[in-house]
Amino acid sequence: MMETRVLEFLLKNIKTIEDQYTVAIAGKSAKNYDEYCEMCGVIKGLSFCKQEIDTVLKRFIADEDLE
């Protein structure tokens, strides 16, 4: 189903971006505390998006199994 492929694509891209921010924080690339907090907020937002997309993806897969 096309919807599941799109959602899987989004999850993959979001995970890549989240990993980039995580590596940046681990590498201490934040110039100051405010920038660090902003980066943490981005990671938190991306994590929330991943959870929501994963929930929708599971519903699509469950619906496909019923058909």
LINJO-V839951 format. One record per backbone hydrogen bond with DSSP energy under -0.5 kcal/mol. CO is the residue of the C=O (numbers start at 1). NH is the residue of the N-H. E is the energy in kcal/mol with one decimal. If there is no record, write none. Layout:
BEGIN
co={CO:CO}
nh={NH:NH}
e={E:E}
END
This chain:
BEGIN
co={1:2:3:4:5:6:7:8:9:10:11:12:13:14:15:16:17:18:19:20:21:22:23:24:25:32:33:34:35:36:37:38:39:40:41:42:43:44:45:46:47:48:49:50:51:52:53:54:55:56:57:58:59:60:61:62:63:64}
nh={5:6:7:8:9:10:11:12:13:14:15:16:17:18:19:20:21:22:23:24:25:26:27:29:28:36:37:38:39:40:41:42:43:44:45:46:47:48:49:50:51:52:53:54:55:56:57:58:59:60:61:62:63:64:65:66:67:67}
e={-1.5:-2.2:-2.4:-2.5:-2.2:-2.4:-2.6:-2.2:-2.3:-2.9:-2.5:-2.0:-2.2:-2.8:-2.6:-1.9:-2.1:-2.4:-2.6:-2.1:-2.4:-2.6:-2.2:-2.4:-1.8:-2.1:-2.8:-2.2:-2.4:-2.4:-2.2:-2.1:-2.2:-2.4:-2.5:-2.7:-2.5:-2.1:-2.2:-2.5:-2.1:-2.3:-2.7:-2.6:-2.1:-2.1:-2.9:-2.5:-1.7:-2.4:-2.5:-2.4:-2.5:-2.2:-1.9:-1.2:-0.9:-0.5}
END
